[in-house]
Amino acid sequence: MTLASPLTNLLQHRQSFPALGNKSYFNYGGQGPMPEAAIAAITTAHQFSQEHGPFSNRINHWMVEEAAQTRAAIATELCVSPDTLTLTENVSVGCNIALWGMNWHEGDHILLSDCEHPGIVAAVEEIRRRFGVKVSTCPLMATLNAGDPVQVVTQHLRPTTRLVVLSHILWNTGQVLPLKHIVAACHSFPTHFSPVRVLVDAAQSVGVLPLNLADLGADFYALTGHKWLCGPAGLGALYIHPEGLESIRPTFIGWKSIIKDARDNSMVWQPNGQRFEVATSDFTLYGALREAIALHNTWGTAEQRYNRIRQLSADLWQKLCELPHITCLKTTPPDAGLVAFRIPNASHAAVVQSLEQQGFLLRTIADPDCIRACVHYLTLESEIDQLVEALQQLAG
């Protein structure tokens, strides 16, 4: 496979990321390193705000424009209209907007996969407790190497199913789900509610996969900018399919959610995703995320970046498979940047701690019990070789 850019260009490109200069970073799925331009954008925004405000007509108009430009930048990456986006703080907030926005009744059914993040599982559990809905899980973890995720999801749908919650890329095993086909199966399934809505945790997919959400068809797609996009923590978005906008109602409500008529003091919801935005937010992060997105696009297209991620993750997977004391969870090369593996008879936490002391940053996963390495297009081939060598010494 031909790389999108020569190595010399990548080395120059990496110099924009201060965190990559003194460590081998394999934790993009937890939080990506910010480029200097994004860091500078935060400072510049604060300075501009203080110089001209921080509360004034000029600053207020500027903040509105900053938000609009940020929605537009995210929308371009997702191939959707900016009107379909709600700016949020993170994936959890986006998922909660959809979860709590539905008009739940006792006996309604929510279907989760068995690979969802604990934060989302906890939110669903509280909905179950408050409203008396039924919650069940489908075993997608078992389909990592064999089986049909579409069939598994479909087999666990019920006539009372109102919502399916799953991740585009499973955060623990790295499996890429055939989301378009799962969504189509859910939407066509005969239930008391038509259609069955699909909420997607996109924490590990945005910034990795080339995406066209209009084509995928998901009703709700919650994302963050601070992982694979390498933007600032505290800024994400929720995509809401135009046909799903009226299926949920705002739970937290503020001045951003409404349009107020000065003539009679009446109020109506914003006509788009802005109805789920509440009030004052950290507008200084908006430009930082745009800078991060723009910098990625200077290196290569979404397809080119994804191709390199797949190539590098396959390289790491292959070299780990060749080590006698390491077992990769996936029996074929990964389809994205998450590589999960086990070291039998070893403490994974101790291994990760030892690696960090050597300058390699990875993390443990509790279920399934494993170590997770995240490979980005920014990762160097030499970093993979050095990580494998370090693991060989620890596992040997």
N, C-alpha and C positions, 0 to 999 in steps of 0.2 A: 504494500500500500504506500502511495506517495504522500509524504507529509505536506500539509497546506503551506508551510513556510519553512525556509531553511533554518537550521539550528542557530546560526549566528543571529538571525532576526529574533528568534525566541529568547535568546540570552539577553539581547538588548531590551526586548519587551518586558522580561522579568525584572529588570532594574527599576521598573515603575512600582514594584511591590516591595516595600522595605522589609516585610516579614520573611521574604524568601531569600534574603541575603545571608542568613546565619543559621538556617535549619532546613531540614527536609520535611516538607509539610504534606501530610496525608490526612488532614482533617477538614477538607472542604465541605463535607456533609454536615459538620457541626457549625463551622463558621469560616468563611473565606477571608483571606488577607486582603485588606483594602489597598488600592493603589494610591500613590502620593496625590494624584489629582483629585481623588475623592476626599481625602483627608483635608486638602487645601480648600476644597469647595465648602466644607462645613465651617471652617474659620472665616472664609470670605463672606458667607451668608450671615454669620453672627455680626461681623464688622459692619456690613451694609445695613443690617437691621438696627444696630445701635446708632449708627450715623444718621439715619433718616427716621428713626422712630423711638423705640421699637413698636409703638402703636401710632399709626398715622394713615392718612388716605393713601399716601405713596406706598407705604409698606403693605397695607392691606391689598392693594391692587397687585403688588409684586408677589405676595404670597399666593393669590389666586392664580396668577400666571405660572408660578413655580409648580403648583399642583397640576395645572393643565398640561404643562410640558412633561411632567413626570408620568402622568397617565399616558400621554402620547408615546413616550419612549418605551414604556412597558408594553403598551398595545402593539407597537411595531414588532417587538420580540415575539408576541403571541399571535400575531396576525388577526387581531380583532379590533373593534372600534373602541376608542377611549371611553365612550359612554357606557360600556359594559363593565368598567372597572371601578372598584371601590378601593381607595387607598387605606391600608391598615397598618398595624405595627408588625405583624408576623403571621405565620400560617395559622396558629391557634386562634387568633382573633378572627381571621377569615372564616375558619371552620365554625366558630361559635356564632357568627352572624347568620350563617345558613341553618345551623342546628336549632338555635333558639328562635329563628324567624318563622319556622313552620308552625302551623296551627295544630298542635298535637292533641290526640284524643286517646282515651284509654283503649288499649287493644291494638293500636297501631304498631307496626313492626319496623324496626331498624335492623339492617343487616350490615355487619362489619366483617372485614377480613381479620384473620388471626395474626396479622402482621402490622397492625396499626400502632401508632405512637401512644404511649400511656396518657398523654395529655388529652388526646381526642377520645380515647376510651373512657376517661374519667368524665368528660363532658356528656357523653352519651349515657353513661351510668346515672348521672344526676337527672337527666331528662327522663330516664326510665323510672327513677324514684318519685319524681314530682308528678308525672302525668300518667303513670301506669302503662307506658308503652312496653311492648315486648322487644327484647334485644337478643340477637343470636349472632354467631360468628361462622364464617365458612373457612375451610382449611386451605388457604392459598400457600402457606409455607410448604406444604407437601407437594406443590406443583413446581418447585424450583427446578427440578431436573426431569420430571415426567408428569404428565397429566395436562388437562385443559382448563386453564383458569376461567374461561368463559362458561364452560359446562358446570364447573364447581359453583360459580356464583349463581347461575340460573337454577341449579338444583336446590339452592337454599332460599330462593324467593318464595314468598307466600302470597295468597290473595290479599293479605292485609299489609304487605310491604309498602311503605311510603318513601323510604330513603335507603340507599346503599352508600356506605362510606368506605373508601379504599384509597390507597396511594398509587400514584402512577409508577413510581419506582419504590419498591419496598425498602424501607430505611435500614432493615436489619440484614437482609440477605442480598440486596442489590438487584433483585429480579425486576425486569421491566414488564409490566402488565400490558396485554393487548387492549388498551383502554377503549379504543374506538369500538371494538367488537363487544366488549362488556357493556358499554353504554347502550349500544343498539339492542342488545339482548334485554337489558333492563327496561328500556323504553317500550319494547314490543311485548313485554310480559303482561298477560291479562290479570289485572288486579282490580280491587275496589277503587283504586286511585289511578288515574291515568295522566301522565305516565309515572312510573317509579322514577324518582329523582336520584341523581348520582352526584355525590359530593366527593371531590378528589383532594387529597393531601398532596400538594405538589412541591413539598420541601426539597425533594431530591431530584426533581426533573427539570425545573426551570434553571437555565444556565448549563444544562447538559444536553437535553434532547432538542432537536429542531422542532418547534411546536407550531401547530395551526389549530387553535382551540375551536375555531368555527367548524373545522372539519371533524374534530374529535367528538363534538356534540355533548360534552359533559355539561350538567346544569350549573355546577359550582366548582371552581378550581382555585384553591387557596395557595398562595405562594409567598415567598419571602425574598428579599434582595440580599440578605447577609450571608448566604451560603455560597452556592456555585457562581452567583453573579458577582461576588466579592464586593458588595456594597456595604453600607453602614447597618449596624444592628438597629432595629426599631422601625423599619420601613418595609412593607410588603403590599400585597394587593389581593383582592378577591375578584375573580372573573365570574360574572353572572350571565348565563345565556339569556338573550333577549326574551325568549319564551318562558324563562323561569323567574323573571323579575317580580311578577305579581304573585308568585307562589310563596314568598316569604315577606314578613313585615319587620320593620325596624324594632329592635329590643332596646338598645341604648340609643337615646335620641338627644340631639342638640341643635344648635343654630345652623350647622352645616347641613343638617338633614332636610331642612325645610326651605320653602320660599314664602316670604311674608308679604302680603299686600298692604302697603302703607295706607291705602284709602279706607279700608274697612277692618284692618288688623287681622284679616283671615290668613290662614296658613295652609299650604299644601305640601306634599312630599316633593323633593327633587325628582325630576322625571327619569333619572338614570341611576347609576350605581352610587352617586353622591348621597343618596338618601340614607345610606348606611354609615356615612362618615358623621362623626358626632360633634366635635368642637375643636378647641385649640390643639394642634399637633406640632411636632418638631419639624417645621418647614425647612430648617437648615440641612436636613438629610436629603431633601429632594434632589438638589443639584449633585450631591455626592453619588447617589445611585445612577443618575444620568451619566456622570463622568465614568463610572465603572462600566456601564453598558457600552458606552462609546469606545472605551479603550479595548474591550474584547473584540469589538467589530473592526478595529484597525488591524488586528492580527489576522482575522479570517472570518468567514461567514459562520453562521450557526452550524451548518452542515460540516464545514471544515473542522471546526472545533470539536464537534461530536466524533468525527472520524478519528481524530487524534486521540481523544479520550478512549475510544474503543480499542485502538491499536495499543496504547500504553497499558490499559487494564488487562488486555490479553497477554501482553508481555509479562506483566507481573504475575498473573495467574499461572502462566506456563512455567515460569521459573520457581514459583512456590510449589507447584505440583511435582517438580523434579526433586524437591527436598524430601528425604525419607520420613522426617518426623513432623511434617506439616500436611494437613488435609484441607483442601479448599471445599467450601460448601457446595459450590457449583461444579458440576462435572464437565462443563463446556465453558469456553471463554465468555466472560461477562458481556452483557449488552450495553453496559453503561460504566460509570466510574467507580462503583462500589465493589470492592473485592473482600469477601469475608472468608476467614480461614480459622482453623483450630490447630492447637498444639497439644496433642494428648499428653496426659500426665504432667501438665505444666499449669501454673497459675497464670491465666491470661492477664490479670491485673498486674502481676509482677513483671511479666514480659513487656507490657506497654510502658510501665514505669521505667524499666531498664532501657528501653529504646529511647524514651524521652531524654534520659540522661546522656544519651549518645547523639541527640539532636534529631531524632526521628519522631514525629508527632502522629500517633495513631490513637484509636480508642477501643474500648471493649464494648460488647453488646451482651446483654443479659439473656435474651431469648431470641434466637438460639445462642447458647454460650459460645462466643467466638470473638475474634479480633477483626476490626473493620479498618481497611485502608482505602482512602479516597484518592483516586487518580484524576487529576485535572489536565486540561490541555497544557497548562503551565508546568506540569511535572516534567522533569528531565529524565532521560533514559539512564543517566548516570546515577540519579537518586534511587531509581528502582534497583539497579545493580547493588548499590551500597546497602539498601534496606534488606535485600535478600541475603547478602553476606552477613549482615548483623543478625538476622533471624537464624541463619544457619549455625552461627556460633552459639546463640542462646538455646536453640532447640537440640543441638547436637549433643 
